[in-house]
């Protein structure tokens, strides 16, 4: 239902936006939300202006300073795509000082955003999207009508539960707008399963991303980027650059789905595949497990339906069968108590099952 409403909101915005033109006579794409524009220029100390340079991977590597290459490749197990290095290097050189000022005064807001993003099971690094969208300003207003730190359009904001009227606009409320943005980001991730595509869709609308996928024949951002509106593809790269400035390294949010799986393994994505409600998430308990646990044995001992167990713990058996088999097991509180009380029996039976090479009969998983 949420997806359908958001699609309707996108169509409504498209009709409205097709009547508006920029000063150059060019039509803006549906749902495309510029970052802080001239309406708040007096409040911004510096404007981020970057060249969206087209370069091959080899050329980007050769032009990038060795120090930057070291930062992007040797720090932890997250390596930046070579096609982004030149842009991100340029972005960091021009904007580090300015953005570090935002990092300092924005600390209380970032702490609040992290708490909310955690509640929705989202990577906390997504808080930097608010920096790209509005420079963390609650008063930010785009020419198209996007408002607040997360730059939400009126129709989208209302669907996400915010009140938007002449007298009161909750898009300017840091706390409420972050909840709304988190809902939207979670929905977009369910749609695309790739954080770079999520960020592109947040800026330019899901329709533009699907169009780029269709025209390019690829779901890889680095392959389809030039089929996106220029602002959307640059938006993604600005997010990556801001992430490196604030964190000193990349994360799952700076990688494509394929890159995340290759560089970080199943751990990079399985937690975000959990198909549980906010209410279920808030009432669940977690524990990190390792060893040869099997989902069917756990489900039987805690009297939990296998489908429900998989909603809480996607790819559990796949992760347990890998070399790096630590997993953050999440269960309803009462089921977690049963697991803790029986975990050694569960582990023993799981190991026996794997050693026998047998499959668990359906009757055992009732």
Residue, then its C-alpha position, 0 to 999 in steps of 0.5 A: x500500500x505504501x509503494x502504491x501511494x508513493x507511486x501516486x505521489x510521484x505521478x502527482x508531482x510529475x504533473x505539477x513539475x511538468x508545468x515548471x521550467x528552470x531558467x535555462x528552459x530545461x524541464x526538470x525530472x519528476x520528483x527531482x529535488x535540488x539540494x539547497x538552492x538560491x532560496x537559502x544561499x544567504x544561509x550557506x557559507x559555501x556552495x558545493x560545485x563539482x564537475x561531473x567528469x566522465x573518465x574510464x576506470x584506468x584514467x581515474x586511477x592514474x589521475x587520483x593522488x596515491x594518498x587518496x588511493x590509499x584511503x579508498x583501497x587500503x582502509x578496512x575491507x571497503x574499496x571504492x569503485x575506481x570510476x568514483x575516485x576522481x570525483x570523490x577526490x575533487x569533492x573532498x579537496x573542495x569541501x572537507x573544511x566546510x563539511x567538517x564544520x557541519x559535522x561539529x555543530x550537527x552532532x546532536x542531530x546526527x545522534x538523533x538520526x542514528x537512533x531513528x535509523x537504527x530503529x528502522x534497521x537502516x545503516x546509520x551512515x544514511x544520515x549524511x543524505x540529509x547533509x547532501x539534501x539540505x546541509x542539515x538545515x530545517x529551513x531549507x526549501x527547494x524551488x520545487x517545494x521540497x522542504x526541511x532537512x530531508x527535502x521531502x515533497x508535500x505529497x510524499x510527506x503526507x503519505x509518510x505520515x507528516x502534517x503539511x499545511x500553511x500553518x504547520x509543516x512537520x517536514x521542518x521537524x528534525x525528529x518527525x521528518x527523520x522518521x518519515x525519511x527512514x520509512x521512505x528509505x526502507x521502502x526504496x531499499x525493498x524496491x531496489x536492494x542497492x544503496x546507490x540506487x536508493x540514493x539516486x531514487x531518493x533524489x530523482x524519483x524511482x521512475x528515473x532509476x527504473x528508466x536508467x535500468x531499462x535503457x542501460x540493461x544494468x542494475x549497477x549504478x556505475x553502468x547506468x549512471x549516465x542514463x540518470x538525470x545529471x543531478x541524481x548521478x552527482x547526488x550519489x557521488x556527493x553522498x559517497x564523498x561526504x561519507x568519506x569526509x565524515x567517516x574516513x572510509x566507505x561502508x555498505x552504503x557507498x557500494x553497489x549490491x554486487x560490490x557489497x556482496x563481493x567485498x563484505x560477504x553476506x553480512x553486507x546485506x542479510x540484516x537489511x532483508x529482514x521483513x519485519x514491522x517496526x513494532x516487531x523490530x522494537x519488541x525483538x531481542x538479538x544475540x550474535x551466534x556462531x557455529x553450525x546452527x540450522x534454522x529448522x532445528x531452531x524453529x522447531x525448538x522455539x515453536x516458531x513457524x519456519x516462514x516467520x523465522x526466515x522473516x526475522x533471519x533471512x539467509x541464516x543457513x547460507x551465512x552459517x554455512x560460510x567461513x565467516x559464520x557469525x550472525x545476529x540472530x533476532x527473535x521475538x522476546x519470548x522465542x529468544x528466551x526459549x532459544x537461550x534455554x535450549x541453545x546447546x541442545x539446538x547446536x548439537x542437533x544442528x551439527x548432527x543434522x549436518x553430519x548426517x547429510x539429511x534434510x529436516x522432514x516437514x513434520x519436524x518443522x511444524 
